[in-house]
């Protein structure tokens, strides 16, 4: 998915079909590390053009690496963050005020 591509610094060619996919891909396209291929526009020519553009244009790869670097720049690891919030909820007896 989108988060996996961001984490690994890989450009995206996305075909949005469900719910939030279009907005996520629109952000990827606006930032510069992805392209949207509308479902109704899929054919051999459009797919080939997009794949060649994304593979051969360093701009997408560089943007994907930049976004990945920012995504990974955090004070705690994902596991430590999860542990913090689990312990927070326990310390605050279910943290009902956060619901």
Secondary structure as UniProt FT lines:
FT   HELIX           2..8
FT   STRAND          12..14
FT   TURN            19..20
FT   HELIX           21..31
FT   STRAND          34..36
FT   HELIX           39..41
FT   HELIX           44..56
FT   HELIX           58..72
FT   HELIX           78..91
FT   TURN            92..94
FT   HELIX           96..98
//
